[in-house]
Amino acid sequence: MRRDEMIVKQRKIPLTILKLQALLRRLPSNHIKVPIITEDLKKRMAGYKGECSLDYQFSFLDTKHFFILHDLRLPDDNRYFQMDSVLLSRKMCLIIEVKNIAGSLLFDPVFKQLIRTKDGKEMAFSDPITQAERHEAQLKTWFQNNRLPQIPICSLVVISNPQSIIRSTTQNHLIRRKVIHLDILANKIEEIENSNSHPVLEEKEIKKITRHFLKQHTELDPSIGETYNISKEEFVKGVICPNCNHPSMIKKHGASWYCPKCSLISQNAHLPAIRDYQLLIGNTIANSQLRDFLQIHSSAAATRIFQTLMFKYTGTRKNRVYTISSLDNFEFHFKQKS
């Protein structure tokens, strides 16, 4: 089996991060919510960076033995639970929770909390061991509800920041067994795998389980405006210049856009704007809504954009509603705000 075949579900930038980035692009720089959104994005980016740091350790694993799924979110009654990475083999199913937290980390098993000390300041976090054990229980129930073969399920908490110091208030064996630094992850996985003496799954059963994983995975898709109590009327409209961030590029005859600030001419500057609309407002858009968001006046010009992108639509010509579905095929380049 090739290494790329070992990754059953690839990791990608979480939709929440993409929506936060779009929200910052589409809010005035002096908006009261910008500092809060910026800090939330910083935390989520740190978490995503920590998850990505697993990839190097996974490269040391035997491709014949393991199947890996990243960012797996499964149903549990009327709620969901999400795991950073799941490793499946013929012997076990391993849940990996990643924490990218800098500083001195004190695990307190009595009060079920993680206390971080950094620059002389203490901050409490929810206990990642409790979270990992809850995910174990939820995944076991998920296996039972889907009538899948029973398999040993265990978990690890990986501290991805190499400068972090791991401490405990007691000589707790659970913490020693569950919490590790990133650099020993591959060895720890092999150790857990070897501690299970006999395979319990056939290859066809592994394929069945991975099919169920992929079928029932549901990506978290928050309404970012509702999350921060921001209405769409507060968004900055227009096509943002990819060179200087000027928010009001001008539609020229034909397919080009012109920036009155830096004189850039672009054929595809409207694509990130439509992507922002999709992330912030929704997947369906009418001609009038496109004109309003891109700040163009010609109905015919908007229709040509839809035709070029080949969006599917419903309704008659005047009441036509398009579904934004193909923008992931385009590569977007956003210049960071200074």
VOBA-1610 file (N, C-alpha, C; in pm, whole numbers, padded with zeros to 5 digits, always signed):
BEGIN
Met+00084-00119+00000Met+00000+00000+00000Met+00088+00125+00000Arg+00060+00219-00089Arg+00134+00344-00094Arg+00098+00431+00027Arg+00189+00526+00059Arg+00166+00611+00176Arg+00041+00696+00159Asp+00015+00744+00036Asp-00104+00826+00017Asp-00232+00745+00033Glu-00223+00611+00012Glu-00340+00526+00031Glu-00366+00500+00179Met-00265+00521+00264Met-00282+00502+00407Met-00373+00612+00465Ile-00371+00730+00402Ile-00456+00841+00448Ile-00593+00828+00382Val-00689+00776+00457Val-00824+00754+00403Val-00900+00885+00392Lys-00882+00974+00491Lys-00945+01105+00488Lys-00837+01210+00512Gln-00813+01292+00410Gln-00707+01391+00417Gln-00747+01506+00511Arg-00646+01570+00564Arg-00669+01690+00644Arg-00679+01810+00551Lys-00773+01899+00578Lys-00783+02024+00504Lys-00812+02138+00600Ile-00794+02261+00553Ile-00818+02375+00639Ile-00963+02373+00684Pro-00990+02378+00813Pro-01129+02373+00862Pro-01213+02488+00807Leu-01339+02457+00782Leu-01431+02557+00729Leu-01444+02677+00823Thr-01436+02653+00952Thr-01445+02762+01049Thr-01333+02863+01029Ile-01212+02814+01003Ile-01099+02905+00978Ile-01121+02985+00851Leu-01168+02920+00745Leu-01195+02991+00620Leu-01301+03099+00640Lys-01402+03069+00720Lys-01508+03167+00745Lys-01458+03283+00829Leu-01374+03256+00928Leu-01317+03364+01008Leu-01230+03455+00922Gln-01150+03396+00833Gln-01067+03476+00743Gln-01153+03564+00653Ala-01260+03504+00599Ala-01350+03581+00514Ala-01418+03694+00592Leu-01455+03664+00716Leu-01521+03765+00800Leu-01429+03884+00823Leu-01301+03858+00850Leu-01207+03968+00871Leu-01185+04049+00743Arg-01187+03980+00629Arg-01173+04054+00502Arg-01292+04145+00477Arg-01409+04104+00526Arg-01532+04175+00490Arg-01587+04264+00601Leu-01508+04288+00703Leu-01549+04384+00807Leu-01459+04506+00800Pro-01513+04624+00828Pro-01427+04743+00839Pro-01321+04720+00946Ser-01202+04772+00925Ser-01092+04748+01019Ser-01122+04801+01159Asn-01211+04900+01169Asn-01245+04957+01300Asn-01370+04895+01362His-01417+04784+01305His-01536+04718+01359His-01508+04667+01500Ile-01605+04680+01588Ile-01585+04647+01729Ile-01553+04499+01751Lys-01596+04411+01659Lys-01574+04267+01677Lys-01440+04218+01619Val-01367+04304+01548Val-01243+04260+01482Val-01140+04204+01581Pro-01114+04268+01696Pro-01015+04211+01790Pro-01054+04070+01839Ile-01182+04049+01867Ile-01227+03918+01915Ile-01211+03813+01805Ile-01252+03847+01685Ile-01242+03752+01572Ile-01097+03720+01542Thr-01012+03822+01547Thr-00869+03802+01521Thr-00807+03706+01622Glu-00844+03721+01748Glu-00790+03633+01852Glu-00844+03491+01835Asp-00972+03477+01802Asp-01028+03344+01779Asp-00961+03276+01661Leu-00935+03351+01555Leu-00867+03294+01438Leu-00725+03251+01475Lys-00658+03330+01554Lys-00521+03296+01598Lys-00520+03163+01673Lys-00617+03144+01763Lys-00623+03019+01840Lys-00652+02900+01750Arg-00745+02918+01656Arg-00779+02807+01567Arg-00666+02774+01472Met-00593+02874+01427Met-00478+02850+01340Met-00369+02775+01416Ala-00351+02809+01544Ala-00252+02737+01626Ala-00292+02591+01640Gly-00422+02565+01660Gly-00469+02427+01670Gly-00450+02352+01540Tyr-00481+02417+01428Tyr-00464+02353+01298Tyr-00316+02325+01270Lys-00230+02419+01305Lys-00086+02398+01287Lys-00039+02279+01371Gly-00093+02266+01492Gly-00058+02152+01576Gly-00101+02020+01514Glu-00222+02018+01455Glu-00269+01896+01388Glu-00181+01861+01268Cys-00140+01962+01192Cys-00056+01937+01075Cys+00081+01882+01115Ser+00124+01914+01237Ser+00256+01868+01281Ser+00260+01716+01300Leu+00144+01651+01304Leu+00140+01506+01317Leu+00194+01435+01192Asp+00184+01500+01078Asp+00210+01433+00951Asp+00350+01374+00942Tyr+00449+01446+00995Tyr+00586+01395+00989Tyr+00598+01266+01069Gln+00537+01261+01187Gln+00542+01139+01267Gln+00469+01023+01198Phe+00358+01053+01133Phe+00284+00947+01063Phe+00366+00888+00949Ser+00460+00965+00895Ser+00541+00915+00782Ser+00631+00800+00823Phe+00652+00780+00954Phe+00736+00671+01001Phe+00657+00540+01019Leu+00526+00545+01008Leu+00445+00426+01032Leu+00448+00332+00913Asp+00429+00207+00941Asp+00425+00105+00836Asp+00294+00119+00759Thr+00302+00147+00631Thr+00182+00171+00550Thr+00094+00048+00538Lys+00148-00069+00565Lys+00069-00192+00552Lys-00025-00211+00671His+00000-00143+00781His-00071-00172+00904His-00177-00068+00943Phe-00166+00054+00893Phe-00249+00161+00946Phe-00328+00233+00837Phe-00449+00274+00877Phe-00532+00363+00795Phe-00562+00485+00881Ile-00550+00605+00823Ile-00559+00728+00899Ile-00671+00816+00844Leu-00750+00871+00935Leu-00854+00967+00899Leu-00836+01092+00985His-00830+01208+00921His-00811+01334+00991His-00944+01409+01004Asp-00956+01482+01115Asp-01073+01569+01138Asp-01204+01494+01115Leu-01221+01385+01184Leu-01339+01300+01167Leu-01447+01345+01266Arg-01564+01381+01212Arg-01674+01431+01296Arg-01796+01341+01272Leu-01836+01270+01378Leu-01940+01168+01367Leu-02060+01202+01455Pro-02177+01150+01418Pro-02297+01176+01499Pro-02301+01093+01626Asp-02358+01153+01730Asp-02380+01085+01858Asp-02515+01132+01910Asp-02620+01053+01880Asp-02759+01095+01908Asp-02787+01226+01836Asn-02820+01332+01911Asn-02855+01460+01849Asn-02739+01559+01851Arg-02616+01508+01867Arg-02498+01594+01868Arg-02387+01525+01787Tyr-02272+01589+01783Tyr-02157+01532+01710Tyr-02034+01535+01800Phe-01938+01449+01765Phe-01807+01456+01831Phe-01700+01450+01723Gln-01596+01532+01742Gln-01491+01546+01640Gln-01357+01507+01698Met-01284+01426+01621Met-01153+01378+01662Met-01048+01431+01566Asp-00935+01475+01620Asp-00831+01534+01535Asp-00778+01433+01434Ser-00744+01312+01481Ser-00700+01205+01391Ser-00743+01071+01450Val-00775+00979+01360Val-00810+00842+01401Val-00725+00745+01321Leu-00657+00654+01391Leu-00578+00550+01326Leu-00649+00416+01345Leu-00664+00344+01235Leu-00732+00215+01239Leu-00636+00109+01188Ser-00626-00001+01262Ser-00547-00116+01218Ser-00629-00243+01243Arg-00574-00357+01213Arg-00644-00483+01238Arg-00653-00512+01387Lys-00571-00442+01468Lys-00566-00468+01612Lys-00638-00365+01698Met-00651-00242+01647Met-00701-00136+01736Met-00753-00018+01656Cys-00819+00073+01731Cys-00857+00203+01679Cys-00805+00307+01779Leu-00721+00397+01732Leu-00655+00494+01819Leu-00702+00635+01786Ile-00753+00706+01887Ile-00794+00845+01874Ile-00679+00934+01919Ile-00645+01034+01838Ile-00538+01126+01874Ile-00595+01267+01886Glu-00578+01327+02003Glu-00618+01465+02026Glu-00490+01548+02038Val-00481+01656+01964Val-00361+01739+01959Val-00385+01870+02033Lys-00287+01909+02115Lys-00294+02038+02184Lys-00164+02114+02156Asn-00178+02227+02090Asn-00064+02313+02059Asn-00063+02428+02159Ile-00016+02398+02279Ile-00017+02495+02389Ile+00125+02513+02439Ala+00172+02636+02442Ala+00308+02665+02487Ala+00310+02691+02637Gly+00425+02660+02699Gly+00442+02690+02841Gly+00462+02565+02924Ser+00447+02582+03054Ser+00453+02470+03147Ser+00310+02421+03171Leu+00284+02294+03139Leu+00148+02240+03141Leu+00132+02145+03259Leu+00045+02183+03351Leu+00019+02104+03471Leu-00115+02034+03457Phe-00114+01901+03453Phe-00237+01822+03446Phe-00284+01793+03589Asp-00403+01839+03617Asp-00461+01822+03751Asp-00574+01720+03742Pro-00548+01593+03783Pro-00650+01489+03773Pro-00761+01502+03877Val-00738+01580+03981Val-00838+01596+04087Val-00952+01685+04038Phe-00916+01801+03985Phe-01017+01896+03939Phe-01040+01888+03788Lys-00975+01791+03722Lys-00996+01767+03580Lys-00973+01894+03497Gln-00853+01947+03509Gln-00821+02066+03433Gln-00672+02066+03395Leu-00641+02146+03295Leu-00504+02167+03252Leu-00468+02312+03283Ile-00361+02332+03359Ile-00319+02466+03398Ile-00191+02500+03324Arg-00197+02606+03242Arg-00079+02649+03168Arg-00016+02769+03237Thr+00116+02762+03261Thr+00191+02875+03314Thr+00286+02925+03206Lys+00270+03052+03173Lys+00354+03112+03069Lys+00377+03259+03102Asp+00503+03298+03099Asp+00539+03437+03131Asp+00485+03479+03267Gly+00487+03386+03362Gly+00444+03416+03497Gly+00294+03420+03518Lys+00216+03389+03415Lys+00070+03393+03426Lys+00011+03254+03411Glu-00090+03225+03494Glu-00158+03097+03488Glu-00290+03109+03412Met-00322+03004+03336Met-00450+02999+03265Met-00500+02855+03267Ala-00628+02838+03295Ala-00688+02705+03302Ala-00752+02669+03169Phe-00735+02542+03127Phe-00798+02486+03009Phe-00877+02363+03050Ser-00974+02326+02968Ser-01046+02201+02994Ser-00949+02084+02979Asp-00977+01978+03051Asp-00885+01864+03058Asp-00890+01784+02927Pro-00781+01780+02850Pro-00782+01705+02723Pro-00792+01554+02743Ile-00748+01504+02861Ile-00760+01361+02888Ile-00907+01322+02901Thr-00983+01404+02973Thr-01127+01380+02986Thr-01195+01384+02850Gln-01154+01481+02767Gln-01210+01491+02632Gln-01179+01365+02551Ala-01055+01319+02556Ala-01016+01200+02480Ala-01093+01076+02528Glu-01109+01063+02660Glu-01183+00947+02713Glu-01331+00953+02676Arg-01387+01074+02673Arg-01527+01088+02628Arg-01541+01047+02482His-01444+01084+02400His-01446+01044+02259His-01432+00892+02245Glu-01354+00830+02331Glu-01346+00683+02331Glu-01483+00622+02352Ala-01553+00670+02455Ala-01685+00617+02487Ala-01784+00642+02373Gln-01778+00761+02315Gln-01869+00794+02205Gln-01840+00707+02082Leu-01713+00684+02054Leu-01679+00603+01938Leu-01719+00457+01959Lys-01704+00406+02081Lys-01749+00269+02110Lys-01900+00257+02087Thr-01975+00357+02133Thr-02120+00356+02111Thr-02152+00365+01963Trp-02076+00447+01890Trp-02097+00461+01745Trp-02075+00327+01675Phe-01972+00254+01713Phe-01947+00121+01657Phe-02067+00029+01684Gln-02117+00031+01807Gln-02229-00055+01843Gln-02355-00018+01765Asn-02383+00111+01757Asn-02504+00155+01687Asn-02502+00121+01539Asn-02382+00115+01482Asn-02370+00084+01340Asn-02340-00064+01314Arg-02350-00143+01422Arg-02331-00288+01412Arg-02199-00324+01344Leu-02095-00256+01386Leu-01962-00280+01333Leu-01884-00370+01429Pro-01784-00441+01379Pro-01707-00530+01466Pro-01645-00454+01583Gln-01650-00513+01700Gln-01592-00449+01819Gln-01440-00462+01815Ile-01373-00354+01851Ile-01228-00347+01843Ile-01178-00263+01960Pro-01061-00293+02015Pro-01008-00208+02122Pro-00993-00063+02076Ile-01049+00030+02154Ile-01041+00172+02123Ile-00964+00241+02235Cys-00863+00317+02198Cys-00783+00388+02297Cys-00754+00529+02244Ser-00686+00610+02324Ser-00663+00748+02284Ser-00530+00799+02339Leu-00479+00902+02272Leu-00360+00973+02316Leu-00384+01122+02308Val-00322+01195+02400Val-00318+01342+02393Val-00175+01381+02356Val-00161+01447+02243Val-00028+01482+02192Val-00005+01632+02211Ile+00101+01666+02280Ile+00142+01806+02297Ile+00239+01838+02182Ser+00194+01923+02090Ser+00271+01942+01967Ser+00380+02047+01980Asn+00370+02136+02081Asn+00473+02237+02098Asn+00596+02176+02165Pro+00710+02173+02097Pro+00827+02104+02153Pro+00885+02171+02277Gln+00855+02301+02299Gln+00908+02370+02417Gln+00821+02353+02541Ser+00703+02294+02526Ser+00613+02279+02639Ser+00666+02175+02739Ile+00646+02202+02866Ile+00688+02110+02973Ile+00562+02046+03031Ile+00560+01914+03037Ile+00445+01841+03088Ile+00467+01806+03235Arg+00371+01845+03320Arg+00380+01817+03463Arg+00247+01759+03511Ser+00250+01700+03632Ser+00128+01648+03693Ser+00132+01676+03842Thr+00012+01697+03899Thr+00004+01723+04044Thr+00029+01596+04124Thr+00015+01480+04062Thr+00036+01352+04130Thr+00113+01258+04038Gln+00159+01148+04093Gln+00222+01043+04011Gln+00110+00961+03948Asn+00043+01023+03853Asn-00076+00962+03794Asn-00038+00878+03672His-00068+00748+03678His-00030+00660+03568His-00110+00689+03441Leu-00233+00736+03458Leu-00315+00767+03342Leu-00252+00879+03260Ile-00201+00982+03327Ile-00137+01092+03256Ile-00012+01043+03185Arg+00066+00962+03253Arg+00188+00909+03190Arg+00155+00824+03067Arg+00044+00755+03073Arg+00007+00666+02963Arg-00058+00741+02848Lys-00130+00849+02879Lys-00213+00916+02779Lys-00146+01036+02713Val-00059+01107+02786Val-00007+01235+02737Val+00138+01218+02694Ile+00168+01261+02571Ile+00303+01247+02518Ile+00342+01372+02440His+00471+01389+02421His+00521+01491+02329His+00515+01436+02186Leu+00505+01527+02093Leu+00491+01490+01953Leu+00603+01401+01902Asp+00726+01427+01946Asp+00840+01360+01884Asp+00848+01210+01914Ile+00767+01161+02008Ile+00767+01015+02032Ile+00637+00950+01984Leu+00556+01023+01906Leu+00425+00971+01866Leu+00436+00841+01788Ala+00523+00837+01687Ala+00533+00716+01605Ala+00572+00595+01689Asn+00667+00613+01779Asn+00709+00503+01867Asn+00595+00459+01959Lys+00519+00556+02009Lys+00408+00524+02099Lys+00299+00447+02025Ile+00272+00486+01900Ile+00172+00414+01822Ile+00214+00269+01802Glu+00340+00248+01768Glu+00390+00111+01748Glu+00384+00032+01879Glu+00411+00099+01990Glu+00405+00033+02121Glu+00263-00013+02152Ile+00165+00074+02128Ile+00026+00037+02152Ile-00018-00074+02058Glu+00022-00064+01934Glu-00012-00168+01835Glu+00043-00304+01878Asn+00168-00307+01923Asn+00231-00433+01962Asn+00177-00489+02093Ser+00117-00403+02176Ser+00061-00451+02302Ser-00067-00530+02280Asn-00129-00513+02164Asn-00245-00594+02127Asn-00194-00713+02047Ser-00198-00830+02106Ser-00126-00944+02050Ser-00186-00999+01921His-00319-01002+01910His-00380-01069+01796His-00470-00973+01718Pro-00465-00981+01584Pro-00558-00901+01503Pro-00702-00943+01530Val-00792-00846+01531Val-00934-00875+01553Val-01020-00841+01432Leu-00958-00777+01332Leu-01032-00739+01211Leu-00971-00802+01087Glu-01059-00839+00995Glu-01014-00879+00861Glu-01004-00754+00774Glu-00934-00766+00663Glu-00916-00650+00575Glu-01050-00597+00525Lys-01144-00687+00495Lys-01274-00643+00446Lys-01351-00568+00554Glu-01327-00604+00682Glu-01394-00534+00791Glu-01337-00394+00809Ile-01206-00380+00789Ile-01146-00246+00795Ile-01205-00157+00687Lys-01220-00211+00567Lys-01278-00133+00457Lys-01422-00094+00489Lys-01496-00184+00553Lys-01634-00154+00590Lys-01639-00040+00691Ile-01550-00044+00790Ile-01547+00059+00893Ile-01511+00195+00832Thr-01409+00198+00746Thr-01368+00325+00685Thr-01479+00381+00597Arg-01555+00294+00530Arg-01668+00341+00449Arg-01772+00408+00538His-01800+00348+00654His-01895+00406+00748His-01843+00539+00802Phe-01713+00545+00832Phe-01653+00670+00878Phe-01679+00783+00777Leu-01645+00756+00652Leu-01656+00859+00548Leu-01801+00895+00520Lys-01889+00796+00524Lys-02030+00821+00494Lys-02095+00908+00601Gln-02058+00887+00726Gln-02125+00957+00836Gln-02051+01083+00882His-01932+01107+00828His-01861+01231+00862His-01942+01351+00815Thr-01957+01449+00904Thr-02026+01574+00871Thr-01940+01690+00917Glu-01893+01770+00821Glu-01805+01881+00858Glu-01882+01988+00933Leu-01819+02044+01035Leu-01879+02155+01109Leu-01891+02276+01016Asp-02013+02328+01005Asp-02039+02439+00914Asp-02116+02548+00989Pro-02047+02627+01071Pro-02116+02726+01154Pro-02164+02846+01073Ser-02272+02906+01118Ser-02315+03035+01063Ser-02232+03142+01133Ile-02128+03187+01066Ile-02029+03272+01133Ile-02087+03407+01172Gly-02182+03457+01093Gly-02246+03583+01129Gly-02325+03571+01257Glu-02400+03461+01271Glu-02478+03439+01394Glu-02386+03418+01513Thr-02273+03351+01491Thr-02180+03325+01600Thr-02135+03455+01666Tyr-02110+03557+01585Tyr-02060+03684+01638Tyr-02165+03795+01636Asn-02291+03755+01608Asn-02401+03851+01605Asn-02370+03967+01510Ile-02329+03931+01388Ile-02298+04029+01284Ile-02392+04006+01167Ser-02461+04109+01122Ser-02553+04096+01010Ser-02479+04117+00879Lys-02536+04065+00771Lys-02472+04077+00640Lys-02467+04221+00592Glu-02551+04307+00648Glu-02547+04448+00611Glu-02418+04516+00658Glu-02348+04453+00754Glu-02223+04510+00804Glu-02102+04474+00719Phe-02117+04380+00624Phe-02005+04337+00543Phe-01964+04444+00443Val-01834+04456+00420Val-01782+04542+00314Val-01804+04472+00181Lys-01876+04537+00091Lys-01907+04477-00039Lys-01805+04522-00144Gly-01807+04454-00257Gly-01717+04489-00366Gly-01612+04383-00389Val-01541+04398-00501Val-01433+04307-00537Val-01303+04363-00481Ile-01240+04288-00390Ile-01118+04333-00323Ile-00997+04310-00414Cys-00915+04411-00429Cys-00795+04399-00512Cys-00698+04300-00447Pro-00653+04199-00520Pro-00561+04100-00462Pro-00421+04156-00441Asn-00393+04275-00492Asn-00260+04333-00480Asn-00251+04432-00364Cys-00351+04519-00349Cys-00342+04626-00247Cys-00458+04627-00149Asn-00552+04532-00162Asn-00668+04520-00071Asn-00769+04634-00086His-00760+04713-00191His-00862+04815-00215His-00996+04743-00239Pro-01103+04783-00170Pro-01227+04704-00173Pro-01319+04732-00291Ser-01280+04819-00381Ser-01375+04860-00484Ser-01313+04856-00624Met-01278+04735-00669Met-01232+04723-00808Met-01349+04752-00901Ile-01317+04801-01019Ile-01418+04844-01114Ile-01429+04743-01227Lys-01555+04707-01260Lys-01579+04612-01370Lys-01563+04685-01502Lys-01473+04633-01585Lys-01450+04689-01716Lys-01527+04610-01821His-01532+04662-01943His-01595+04589-02052His-01521+04458-02074Gly-01593+04353-02101Gly-01532+04221-02112Gly-01528+04156-01976Ala-01418+04088-01945Ala-01412+04009-01821Ala-01317+04067-01718Ser-01257+04182-01743Ser-01151+04229-01655Ser-01202+04322-01546Trp-01122+04331-01440Trp-01147+04420-01327Trp-01027+04512-01312Tyr-01056+04638-01279Tyr-00950+04740-01269Tyr-00950+04800-01129Cys-00829+04809-01070Cys-00816+04870-00938Cys-00777+05017-00954Pro-00861+05109-00908Pro-00830+05252-00922Pro-00718+05298-00829Lys-00678+05213-00734Lys-00573+05253-00640Lys-00433+05215-00689Cys-00417+05090-00735Cys-00283+05045-00777Cys-00276+05012-00926Ser-00389+05029-00997Ser-00397+05008-01143Ser-00384+04862-01187Leu-00401+04770-01094Leu-00398+04629-01132Leu-00517+04594-01219Ile-00493+04513-01321Ile-00600+04458-01403Ile-00603+04307-01383Ser-00720+04254-01351Ser-00734+04112-01319Ser-00855+04054-01390Gln-00840+03930-01436Gln-00952+03860-01499Gln-01039+03788-01397Asn-00978+03748-01284Asn-01048+03659-01190Asn-01062+03717-01050Ala-01051+03848-01035Ala-01058+03908-00902Ala-01193+03888-00835His-01297+03859-00915His-01431+03840-00857His-01447+03704-00790Leu-01360+03609-00823Leu-01376+03473-00768Leu-01363+03468-00616Pro-01259+03532-00556Pro-01253+03532-00410Pro-01373+03602-00347Ala-01428+03703-00415Ala-01546+03772-00361Ala-01666+03679-00356Ile-01684+03599-00461Ile-01795+03503-00461Ile-01771+03396-00354Arg-01646+03358-00336Arg-01612+03262-00231Arg-01645+03320-00094Asp-01615+03449-00073Asp-01650+03515+00053Asp-01801+03514+00074Tyr-01876+03540-00031Tyr-02023+03536-00021Tyr-02067+03397+00023Gln-02010+03294-00037Gln-02046+03157-00003Gln-02015+03127+00144Leu-01900+03170+00191Leu-01859+03142+00328Leu-01942+03219+00430Leu-01978+03342+00397Leu-02043+03430+00495Leu-02195+03431+00486Ile-02249+03410+00366Ile-02393+03425+00346Ile-02461+03295+00308Gly-02406+03221+00212Gly-02470+03094+00177Gly-02428+03043+00041Asn-02477+02924+00008Asn-02437+02856-00115Asn-02524+02892-00235Thr-02634+02963-00213Thr-02722+03000-00324Thr-02720+03151-00342Ile-02728+03193-00469Ile-02717+03335-00500Ile-02794+03367-00627Ala-02864+03478-00626Ala-02939+03524-00743Ala-02861+03634-00813Asn-02906+03670-00932Asn-02839+03773-01010Asn-02832+03905-00933Ser-02941+03944-00872Ser-02943+04071-00797Ser-02850+04067-00677Gln-02839+03951-00612Gln-02750+03938-00496Gln-02603+03944-00539Leu-02572+03884-00654Leu-02435+03891-00705Leu-02398+04036-00739Arg-02490+04106-00805Arg-02463+04246-00841Arg-02442+04330-00716Asp-02523+04306-00615Asp-02511+04383-00492Asp-02378+04356-00422Phe-02338+04228-00414Phe-02217+04194-00339Phe-02091+04237-00415Leu-02092+04222-00548Leu-01975+04262-00627Leu-01977+04411-00662Gln-02090+04475-00633Gln-02106+04618-00663Gln-02092+04645-00813Ile-02169+04570-00893Ile-02177+04594-01036Ile-02323+04625-01070His-02345+04695-01179His-02479+04743-01212His-02546+04664-01324Ser-02468+04594-01403Ser-02523+04529-01522Ser-02571+04388-01490Ser-02700+04364-01516Ser-02756+04230-01500Ser-02693+04134-01599Ala-02665+04183-01719Ala-02604+04098-01822Ala-02463+04056-01781Ala-02389+04147-01718Ala-02253+04114-01674Ala-02256+04006-01566Ala-02353+04016-01475Ala-02367+03913-01372Ala-02403+03779-01434Thr-02491+03780-01533Thr-02529+03656-01601Thr-02408+03592-01669Arg-02322+03675-01730Arg-02202+03620-01797Arg-02109+03554-01694Ile-02100+03613-01574Ile-02017+03552-01470Ile-02072+03414-01433Phe-02203+03405-01414Phe-02265+03276-01382Phe-02240+03174-01494Gln-02253+03217-01618Gln-02234+03127-01732Gln-02090+03078-01739Thr-01996+03167-01710Thr-01854+03129-01713Thr-01823+03025-01606Leu-01882+03042-01489Leu-01857+02950-01378Leu-01940+02822-01387Met-02040+02823-01475Met-02124+02705-01498Met-02190+02655-01371Phe-02240+02747-01289Phe-02314+02709-01170Phe-02448+02647-01212Lys-02490+02545-01138Lys-02624+02490-01160Lys-02727+02588-01105Tyr-02847+02585-01161Tyr-02949+02680-01117Tyr-03086+02618-01122Thr-03179+02683-01053Thr-03320+02647-01056Thr-03400+02773-01085Gly-03521+02756-01137Gly-03609+02871-01161Gly-03598+02925-01302Thr-03692+03013-01335Thr-03695+03076-01467Thr-03590+03187-01473Arg-03578+03249-01590Arg-03471+03347-01611Arg-03474+03459-01508Lys-03591+03517-01482Lys-03598+03629-01389Lys-03585+03586-01244Asn-03625+03464-01214Asn-03623+03415-01075Asn-03516+03308-01054Arg-03417+03308-01139Arg-03315+03204-01136Arg-03228+03218-01010Val-03205+03104-00943Val-03117+03099-00825Val-03006+02999-00854Tyr-02882+03043-00836Tyr-02765+02962-00868Tyr-02707+02901-00740Thr-02646+02784-00757Thr-02578+02717-00646Thr-02428+02730-00664Ile-02361+02790-00566Ile-02215+02806-00571Ile-02152+02672-00534Ser-02089+02607-00631Ser-02044+02471-00603Ser-01906+02438-00658Ser-01849+02522-00742Ser-01727+02481-00811Ser-01606+02567-00778Leu-01616+02655-00679Leu-01506+02748-00653Leu-01386+02681-00589Asp-01402+02563-00531Asp-01287+02495-00470Asp-01183+02456-00575Asn-01220+02460-00701Asn-01125+02425-00807Asn-01029+02540-00837Phe-01059+02659-00784Phe-00975+02774-00810Phe-00879+02796-00694Glu-00758+02846-00726Glu-00661+02878-00623Glu-00672+03025-00590Phe-00697+03057-00464Phe-00716+03195-00424Phe-00590+03247-00355His-00558+03370-00385His-00444+03436-00320His-00495+03563-00253Phe-00484+03569-00121Phe-00530+03685-00047Phe-00408+03756+00013Lys-00397+03883-00014Lys-00291+03962+00045Lys-00332+04001+00186Gln-00245+03975+00282Gln-00278+04003+00421Gln-00291+04154+00443Lys-00389+04191+00527Lys-00403+04332+00561Lys-00285+04376+00647Ser-00236+04494+00618Ser-00123+04546+00696Ser-00174+04617+00821
//
